[in-house]
Amino acid sequence: MPRFRITIEYDGTPYVGWQKQPDLPSVQQHIERAIEGFSGQRVDVQAAGRTDAGVHALGQVVHFDLSREWDPFRVSEAMNFHLRPEPISVVDAQEVPMDFQARFSARQRHYLYKILNRRPRPTLQKQRVWHVPVPLDADAMHEAAQCLLGEHDFSTFRAAECQAKSPVKTLDAISVSREEDMIFIRVSARSFLHHQVRSFAGSLRMVGEGKWQEADLQNALEAKNRSWCGPLAPAAGLYLVRVDY
């Protein structure tokens, strides 16, 4: 019984998120249907991260087992055939050892949050960015964000419904940069709390507008209290970029 690892990209706009739910469209649902479509086998796939409704992926990783051997290239081609016209694409497929786990074998996850920082509303990038029409200071956002590095109790930036056993996580990298009208927030860690990256983005916007200083972000972190968090940034700007193993 071979195990396969696939890397997929998707537009999260039409879905309730990665995880399948009764009578609601999810990415997982369509992946499992595509596998059944070419193999005739019903499987439960597992992903590296359960992205929320409206969150996108450039490098989501999924594993599943099949009852017989398949050429990995044929797996990707067949899945993409059965995924049409959904905005989901398999960009890579590999056969992997049976001890590989998309979620638990991951060493680091990389997320990107995109802010369109200009007065006019987006057209081509609608549902792909957070449109912030007031000027933001990306350098100030970057400097303030460095206080989030390392191991902390991130309760302030954790959703109330988060199911993680502990709010303590280690943030390995965070940066904020500007390219013309786009601001990019890049974060890397082994794992994240529910809504952690979107909470970072909303709080860093406060810094960018000059409503918060670096000390305010530090105080919010140290408060370990959700009420100290800035506004939650919308899902549309968030991308799961890559998972390292």
Buried (B, 14 or more C-beta within 10 A) or exposed (E): EBBBBBBBBBBBBBBBBBBBEEEEBBBBBBBBBBBEEBBEEEBEBBBBBBBBBBBBBBBBBBBBEBEEEBEBEEBBEBBBEBBEEBBBBBEBBBBBEEEBBBBEBBEBBBBBBBBBBBEEEBEEBEBBBBBBEEEBBBEBBBBBBBBBBEEBBBBBBBBEEBEBEEBEBEBBEBBBEBEEBBBBBBBBBEBBBBBBBBBBBBBBBBBBBEEBEBEBBBBBBEBBEBEBBBEBBBBBBBBBBBBBE
